[in-house]
Amino acid sequence: MFVDGRTLADGTALEADVCIAGAGAAGMSIALDLRASGLSVIVLESGGIQRDPEIQRLSVGRMDGIDTWDLRSMRVRALGGTTGHWEGWCRPLMPQDFERREYIPNSGWPISYAELVPWYRRACETLQLGSFTWNAAARAKAMGNLLLPLGAAIDQRYYQFSPPTRFARVYGGALEKANDVRVVLHSNVTDVRLETGGTRVSSFTCRTLTGVTFNVQANRYVLALGGIENARVLLASRSQQTEGVANGHDVVGRYFMEHPHYYGSIGIVHALALDLAFYKRIPSDLKRADGTSVRVLGALGIAADVARREKLLNFSVTFQPVTAESDTGLLAATTMQRLVTRGRGEGQAAELSVRAEQSPLAESRVTLTDELDALGMRRLALNWRIAPEDDVQMRRALVILAGELAVAGIARARVPGDASRFIWRPSPGGHHMGTTRMGTDPAVSVVDANCRTHQSENLYIAGSSVFTTSGDSSPTLTIVALAHRLADTLKTRV
Amino acid sequence: MTPYRPARREFLMRALTACSAPFLVQSVQAQGRQTRPTPGAKPQRGAQVAARFLGAGGRDSVEAIGEAYLKQLGIDRTEEAILAAAAGTLQLIARSPTETAAVTALVQAVRRDFREQRSVQLDGWILARTEVELCILALLSPGGG
């Protein structure tokens, strides 16, 4: 059922077995799984059914590092969260993304890709994708398309596209009908209260923009507020501990990661008439439960063994044809076209879009400012940083990709900068990750392999803030997979 | 116009001999036997093979790449400098009995360059050393400068 928090009497105390803060992809996935489990559930949502500019202003923050999208518009404070405006890009993280790579400081999840696969499968259903199959060669063959004839150093991969699933529209009704789930709208967690001793959460203090204050008491608590807000709420909960909750080692808010995107700066020229259909966003043979076709998009990356040998972060490249004449470099694409085709036939220019992993960096972080929002909570400051070594790795990776395209006789590619500098400016992907990262060591992580905070035994965190490393894949599929896994954990532990 | 230097022929002979380019050595020797050295004399076969490899048309493009490479190397557009800078590719051409065989060898060399990371970056483009050397050799062909 839905409840409007603004209609509650001031000082109300609500009780449930599980309290979930946040009704986005993670929070709603958990709530859906906990229906009919014998557990009573309260879901707290900052917004209502529709987006409201006044509520969005609660997300305003200061940018201290690399510019990213306006936080006020990037995350949606309404039922369904950011699925209200996501584009539907889906790919799981890759096996190597979970592994410890000694050349990437602080890498290595405490869980493996294989362990997460059962929940990835369930997440595919939740996000209305096709089956959990990610073999590009098999997919292209099934679709009657060809992969580019590239060597073993290149890993061919592909995205599946969700319709995209708008959680409020697709799943809001199910939660509204559920007798054991109460979705309390217009309600913001402003303080996480701890029991004496500080090892258990005793309640969430909640406020509405109309001035109602109430609290929720539960056996288990889940923060599912997004990659930035999860950290903000923990840091802002200082009524009992000056450093905030679950932050005894000053890790909360650190290791913030984005997916640096690099658009259009690489020209590429095909020497041959190539079948590029697989590399366009086209309907595939994969079908949803309702029989509609799932769109896919082929992409290129570096093979895991080569990446390990060359000490490279993960990244994926997609491309789209452009006219060579639009390129105005010193050596324009038209010039390269003539070189590559050697005077025989037509070439084709394309722009590359690179979606990259970044190293987890302690100095890349969310902190609190002294400015207060309308609820009296301290606003955040986001200092997104990228390690200089990442630029070096990224450039080397692109040079390897360019070489492989050339070896195959397909193309020449342009990589901005030279051996001493990489001059491509990163754009954000709008993916906020890592601020309550998963790990076994409380000195460098906030939650354990079960998404439970190291310091509060009944406080769990869902969403991309638990990502130990980011990989290059869009995070939603992994967010939902981890949410389903956490729901199963909660069922067995409550 | 390429400036004439009295010591050019000696330089060419040394460069071509050093890189074992017998047909180019013969070409230059033949020129010396048959005619007075002229300011415009060029090792024609290397340039012809380069032109054939790079295909018909697009001379402006080839020149643009060649000029950019010379600029990156910091050398003037002189025969001596070009022959020295393209010594590796000249050597490959020289080992080939025919122009057709040379072109085939060059195609393989370009791929080998990329595979073995002997690449050159010009204005961001990642190119094989062999192909940029062919572009500067093409500057020596008639009409190429």
Interface residues (C-beta under 8 A of the other chain):
Chain A: I266 G267 G329 L330 L331 T334 T335 M336 Q337 R338 L339 T341 R342 G343 R344 V399 A402 G403 E404 A406 V407 G409 R412 A413 R414 V415 P416 G417 D418 A419
Chain B: F53 L54 G55 A56 G57 G58 D60 S61 V62 A64 I65 A68 V110 R111 F114 R115 Q117 S119 Q121 L122 D123 G124 W125 I126 L127 A128 E131 C135
